[in-house]
C-alpha cells in the first residue's frame, strides 16, 4: 500500500494565501500598470453614455479620438521622460514653436515636405537642449524644462509676432487633418500617425535593450550605472526621441487647426503630463507603459467631451482633471508600497 506525498507549497503560494483581497488587488495593479486606467476609462464611457445620449454615437467617439491625437502624441514623448524620473514642462511650447516654423515656412512658399522636415528638426533641437542641460550641466529636469518653457514661449511669440498663422487649404501640412471613413466612423491621418508613434515606442520599450535600460535607469540610476548602463547617454537619447514626438505632434496640430497658434502651448503641457500620470506611469520613474498613456489620454478627452455634452460648466471640466491627477498619484503611491 502506497501513500501519496504532496509537494510542499512554494513560497509564492504561501504568500498569496496570506494576502488580503486588497493586497491581491495591489499586487495585480503593480504588475499591470495599465489596468487601473483601463477600468477608469470603461467606467467613464459607461457613465457618460448614460448621462449623454449622443456620447456613444460613432461620430462623437471618432471626434473624441481626433481631439486627443495631439495630446496623445505629446504624452507618448512625455512618457519617456517621466519613465526616467524626470518631467518636461516645456513640451507643449516646443510643439508650438515647431508648428509655427512649419506653418510660416509653408505660408512663405517653402515646399511642404521641406517645411515639415525643418519644423521636426526644430523640435529635435528643443529636445537636444533639454537633454544637454539635464545630462551635461547636471541640472534638475524640473528646473531645466521650466526655464526652456519660458524660452520657447518667448521665441514662439517673437517669431509669429503674437499672431496665428493660417495655412492654405491645399498645404501639404494639412494632410494629417484629412480623413477617411470606416463605416460610420471618420478617421483622420493624424490619428493614424499618433497610433503609429505608440506602436513603435511600445515595441521599442518592450523588446529592445534601450527600452529595458530606460526602465532600469528610472527605477534606480545608481544601480543602472553599476550594471554598466551609460545612463547619461540614455537620458540624453530619451529627450531626443521625445523631441521627435514633439515634431510629429506639431505636424498633427497644423493639420487639425489649419495653422499654428503661438498661445496654445500651456494646456498641452499640462494635459500631456496628466495623460501620462493618469495612465499609470509613476512620477518616480521605472514603472509604466505607453499603452497606459494612450488610455490616460483617452480618459482626459472622455471627461472633457462627456462633461461638455452633459452641459457642465467648463470650469468643472478643469476641476475633474485636477481630481483625476491627484487620485492617480495617490494610487501610484499605494501601488509602489506593494510587499512580497
C-alpha positions as CSV (number, residue, x, y, z in Angstrom):
1,X,0.0,0.0,0.0
2,X,1.5,3.3,-1.1
3,X,0.7,6.8,0.2
4,X,0.9,9.9,-1.9
5,X,3.0,12.7,-0.6
6,X,2.0,16.1,-1.9
7,X,4.7,18.6,-2.9
8,X,5.4,21.3,-0.3
9,X,3.8,24.6,-1.2
10,X,6.1,27.2,-2.8
11,X,6.9,30.5,-1.1
12,X,4.8,32.3,-3.6
13,X,1.8,30.1,-2.8
14,X,2.2,30.6,0.9
15,X,2.5,34.4,0.5
16,X,-0.6,34.5,-1.8
17,X,-2.7,32.6,0.8
18,X,-1.8,35.2,3.4
19,X,-2.7,38.2,1.3
20,X,-5.9,40.0,1.9
21,X,-8.2,40.8,-1.1
22,X,-7.0,44.4,-1.0
23,X,-3.3,43.3,-1.1
24,X,-4.1,41.0,-4.1
25,X,-5.6,44.0,-5.9
26,X,-2.5,45.9,-5.0
27,X,-0.2,43.2,-6.5
28,X,-2.3,42.9,-9.6
29,X,-2.1,46.6,-10.3
30,X,1.6,46.6,-9.6
31,X,2.2,44.0,-12.2
32,X,-0.2,45.6,-14.7
33,X,0.2,49.4,-14.7
34,X,-2.3,49.9,-17.5
35,X,-5.1,48.0,-15.8
36,X,-6.4,50.7,-13.4
37,X,-6.6,53.4,-16.1
38,X,-8.4,50.9,-18.3
39,X,-11.0,50.3,-15.6
40,X,-11.5,54.1,-15.2
41,X,-11.9,54.5,-18.9
42,X,-14.5,51.8,-19.2
43,X,-16.5,53.2,-16.2
44,X,-16.3,56.7,-17.6
45,X,-17.6,55.7,-21.0
46,X,-20.5,53.8,-19.4
47,X,-21.4,56.7,-17.2
48,X,-21.2,59.4,-19.9
49,X,-23.0,57.1,-22.3
50,X,-25.9,57.0,-19.8
51,X,-25.8,60.7,-18.9
52,X,-25.4,62.0,-22.5
53,X,-27.4,60.2,-25.2
54,X,-25.2,61.3,-28.0
55,X,-21.9,60.4,-26.3
56,X,-21.8,56.8,-27.7
57,X,-22.6,57.7,-31.3
58,X,-19.8,56.7,-33.7
59,X,-19.5,60.3,-34.9
60,X,-19.0,61.5,-31.3
61,X,-16.4,58.8,-30.5
62,X,-14.4,59.4,-33.7
63,X,-14.3,63.1,-32.9
64,X,-13.2,62.3,-29.4
65,X,-10.2,60.3,-30.7
66,X,-9.4,63.1,-33.2
67,X,-9.3,65.7,-30.5
68,X,-6.9,63.7,-28.4
69,X,-4.4,63.0,-31.2
70,X,-2.1,65.9,-30.4
71,X,-2.1,65.4,-26.7
72,X,-1.7,61.7,-27.1
73,X,1.4,62.2,-29.3
74,X,2.9,64.6,-26.9
75,X,2.1,62.3,-24.0
76,X,4.0,59.5,-25.8
77,X,7.2,61.6,-25.7
78,X,6.4,62.8,-22.2
79,X,6.2,59.1,-21.1
80,X,9.9,58.5,-22.0
81,X,11.0,61.5,-19.8
82,X,8.8,60.5,-16.8
83,X,10.0,56.9,-17.0
84,X,13.5,58.2,-16.3
85,X,12.1,60.0,-13.2
86,X,12.1,63.4,-15.0
87,X,9.4,65.7,-16.4
88,X,9.2,68.0,-19.4
89,X,7.3,71.2,-18.6
90,X,8.3,72.7,-22.0
91,X,6.9,70.0,-24.3
92,X,3.8,71.9,-25.3
93,X,5.6,75.1,-26.1
94,X,8.3,73.2,-28.0
95,X,5.5,71.8,-30.2
96,X,4.0,75.3,-30.7
97,X,7.4,76.6,-31.8
98,X,7.9,73.7,-34.2
99,X,4.4,74.1,-35.6
100,X,4.9,77.9,-36.2
101,X,8.1,77.2,-38.1
102,X,6.3,74.6,-40.3
103,X,3.3,76.9,-40.9
104,X,5.3,80.1,-41.6
105,X,7.7,78.4,-43.9
106,X,4.9,76.8,-45.8
107,X,3.0,80.1,-45.9
108,X,6.0,81.8,-47.4
109,X,6.3,79.3,-50.2
110,X,8.7,76.7,-48.9
111,X,7.9,73.2,-50.3
112,X,5.7,71.4,-47.8
113,X,8.0,68.5,-47.2
114,X,10.9,70.8,-46.6
115,X,8.9,72.9,-44.2
116,X,7.8,69.8,-42.3
117,X,11.4,68.5,-42.0
118,X,12.7,71.8,-40.8
119,X,9.9,72.0,-38.2
120,X,10.7,68.5,-37.0
121,X,14.4,69.5,-36.8
122,X,13.5,72.5,-34.6
123,X,11.5,70.1,-32.3
124,X,14.5,67.8,-32.1
125,X,16.7,70.8,-31.2
126,X,14.4,71.6,-28.3
127,X,14.9,68.0,-27.0
128,X,18.7,68.3,-27.6
129,X,18.8,71.5,-25.5
130,X,16.8,70.0,-22.6
131,X,18.9,66.8,-22.8
132,X,22.1,68.7,-22.8
133,X,21.2,70.8,-19.8
134,X,20.0,67.8,-17.8
135,X,22.8,65.4,-18.6
136,X,25.8,67.6,-19.2
137,X,25.2,70.5,-16.9
138,X,23.5,68.2,-14.3
139,X,20.5,70.4,-13.7
140,X,17.2,69.0,-12.4
141,X,14.7,68.3,-15.2
142,X,12.0,70.3,-13.5
143,X,14.2,73.4,-13.4
144,X,15.6,73.0,-16.9
145,X,12.2,72.5,-18.6
146,X,10.6,75.3,-16.5
147,X,13.3,77.6,-17.9
148,X,13.0,76.3,-21.5
149,X,9.3,76.6,-21.3
150,X,9.7,80.4,-21.0
151,X,12.4,80.4,-23.7
152,X,10.2,78.5,-26.2
153,X,7.2,80.7,-25.3
154,X,9.2,83.9,-26.0
155,X,10.7,82.5,-29.2
156,X,7.2,81.5,-30.4
157,X,5.7,84.9,-29.7
158,X,8.6,86.8,-31.3
159,X,8.7,84.5,-34.4
160,X,5.0,84.7,-35.0
161,X,4.7,88.3,-33.7
162,X,1.9,87.2,-31.5
163,X,-0.3,86.2,-34.4
164,X,-1.9,82.9,-35.5
165,X,-0.5,81.6,-38.8
166,X,-3.2,80.1,-41.1
167,X,-2.4,77.7,-43.9
168,X,-3.6,77.5,-47.4
169,X,-6.4,74.8,-47.8
170,X,-4.1,72.8,-50.2
171,X,-1.0,73.0,-48.0
172,X,0.9,69.7,-47.5
173,X,0.9,70.1,-43.7
174,X,-2.9,69.7,-43.7
175,X,-2.7,66.1,-44.7
176,X,-2.9,65.0,-41.1
177,X,-6.3,66.8,-40.8
178,X,-7.8,65.0,-43.8
179,X,-9.9,61.9,-43.1
180,X,-11.3,58.7,-44.5
181,X,-14.3,56.7,-43.4
182,X,-14.6,53.2,-42.0
183,X,-18.3,52.5,-42.0
184,X,-19.9,55.3,-39.9
185,X,-16.6,56.3,-38.3
186,X,-14.4,59.1,-39.7
187,X,-10.6,58.7,-39.0
188,X,-8.0,61.4,-39.7
189,X,-4.5,60.6,-40.8
190,X,-3.3,62.5,-37.7
191,X,-4.9,59.7,-35.5
192,X,-3.2,57.0,-37.6
193,X,0.1,58.9,-37.2
194,X,-0.4,59.0,-33.4
195,X,-1.2,55.3,-33.2
196,X,2.0,54.6,-35.2
197,X,4.0,56.5,-32.7
198,X,2.5,54.5,-29.8
199,X,3.1,51.2,-31.6
200,X,6.7,52.0,-32.4
201,X,7.5,53.2,-28.9
202,X,5.6,50.4,-27.3
203,X,7.6,47.8,-29.3
204,X,10.9,49.5,-28.6
205,X,10.3,49.8,-24.9
206,X,9.3,46.2,-24.5
207,X,11.7,44.5,-26.9
208,X,14.9,46.5,-27.1
209,X,17.9,46.8,-24.8
210,X,17.3,50.6,-24.9
211,X,13.9,50.2,-23.5
212,X,15.0,47.9,-20.7
213,X,17.8,50.3,-19.8
214,X,15.4,53.2,-19.7
215,X,13.2,51.4,-17.2
216,X,16.3,50.4,-15.1
217,X,17.6,54.0,-15.1
218,X,14.3,55.4,-14.0
219,X,14.0,52.8,-11.3
220,X,17.5,53.2,-9.8
221,X,20.0,55.3,-11.7
222,X,23.0,54.4,-9.5
223,X,22.2,50.7,-9.8
224,X,21.9,51.0,-13.5
225,X,25.3,52.7,-13.7
226,X,26.8,49.9,-11.6
227,X,25.3,47.4,-14.1
228,X,27.3,49.1,-16.9
229,X,24.5,51.2,-18.4
230,X,25.6,54.6,-19.7
231,X,22.8,56.5,-18.0
232,X,23.9,59.9,-19.2
233,X,23.7,58.9,-22.9
234,X,20.4,57.1,-22.3
235,X,18.8,60.1,-20.7
236,X,20.0,62.3,-23.5
237,X,18.6,60.0,-26.1
238,X,15.2,59.9,-24.3
239,X,15.0,63.7,-24.6
240,X,15.9,63.5,-28.3
241,X,13.2,60.8,-29.0
242,X,10.7,63.0,-27.1
243,X,11.7,65.8,-29.5
244,X,10.8,63.6,-32.5
245,X,7.4,63.1,-30.9
246,X,7.1,66.8,-30.4
247,X,7.8,67.3,-34.1
248,X,5.1,64.8,-35.1
249,X,2.6,66.4,-32.8
250,X,3.4,69.8,-34.4
251,X,2.5,68.3,-37.8
252,X,-0.7,66.8,-36.4
253,X,-1.8,70.1,-34.8
254,X,-1.1,72.0,-38.1
255,X,-3.5,69.6,-39.9
256,X,-6.1,69.7,-37.1
257,X,-6.4,73.5,-36.7
258,X,-5.3,74.5,-40.2
259,X,-2.3,76.5,-38.9
260,X,-0.4,77.3,-35.8
261,X,-1.3,79.4,-32.7
262,X,1.6,80.9,-30.5
263,X,-0.7,80.9,-27.4
264,X,-1.8,77.3,-27.4
265,X,1.1,75.6,-25.6
266,X,0.2,75.9,-21.9
267,X,-2.8,73.5,-22.0
268,X,-0.8,71.0,-24.0
269,X,2.0,71.0,-21.3
270,X,-0.4,70.2,-18.5
271,X,-2.6,67.7,-20.5
272,X,0.4,65.7,-21.7
273,X,1.6,65.2,-18.1
274,X,-1.9,64.5,-16.9
275,X,-2.4,61.8,-19.5
276,X,0.9,60.1,-18.5
277,X,0.1,60.2,-14.8
278,X,-3.5,59.0,-15.2
279,X,-2.2,56.3,-17.5
280,X,-0.3,54.7,-14.6
281,X,3.3,55.8,-15.3
282,X,5.0,56.6,-12.0
283,X,6.3,60.1,-11.4
284,X,9.2,58.4,-9.6
285,X,10.3,56.6,-12.7
286,X,10.8,53.0,-13.7
287,X,7.2,51.9,-14.0
288,X,4.6,52.5,-16.7
289,X,3.9,51.9,-20.3
290,X,2.9,53.8,-23.4
291,X,-0.3,51.7,-23.6
292,X,-1.3,53.2,-20.3
293,X,-0.5,56.7,-21.6
294,X,-2.8,56.1,-24.6
295,X,-5.6,55.1,-22.2
296,X,-4.8,58.1,-20.0
297,X,-5.1,60.5,-22.9
298,X,-8.4,58.9,-23.8
299,X,-9.6,59.3,-20.2
300,X,-8.8,63.0,-20.2
301,X,-10.6,63.6,-23.5
302,X,-13.5,61.4,-22.4
303,X,-14.1,63.5,-19.3
304,X,-13.8,66.8,-21.3
305,X,-16.1,65.6,-24.1
306,X,-18.5,63.9,-21.7
307,X,-18.9,66.8,-19.4
308,X,-19.3,69.2,-22.3
309,X,-22.0,67.1,-23.9
310,X,-23.7,66.9,-20.5
311,X,-23.8,70.7,-20.4
312,X,-21.4,71.0,-17.5
313,X,-19.6,74.4,-16.9
314,X,-16.1,74.2,-18.5
315,X,-14.6,75.2,-15.1
316,X,-15.8,71.9,-13.7
317,X,-14.0,70.1,-16.5
318,X,-10.7,71.5,-15.3
319,X,-11.7,70.6,-11.7
320,X,-12.4,67.0,-12.8
321,X,-9.0,66.8,-14.5
322,X,-7.2,68.0,-11.3
323,X,-9.0,65.5,-9.2
324,X,-8.1,62.7,-11.6
325,X,-4.4,63.6,-11.4
326,X,-4.4,63.7,-7.6
327,X,-6.2,60.3,-7.4
328,X,-3.8,58.8,-10.0
329,X,-0.7,59.9,-8.0
330,X,-2.3,58.6,-4.7
331,X,-3.0,55.2,-6.3
332,X,0.6,55.1,-7.7
333,X,2.0,55.8,-4.2
334,X,-0.2,53.0,-2.8
335,X,0.8,50.5,-5.5
336,X,4.5,51.3,-5.0
337,X,4.2,50.2,-1.4
338,X,3.5,46.6,-2.5
339,X,5.3,43.9,-0.5
340,X,6.1,40.3,-1.0
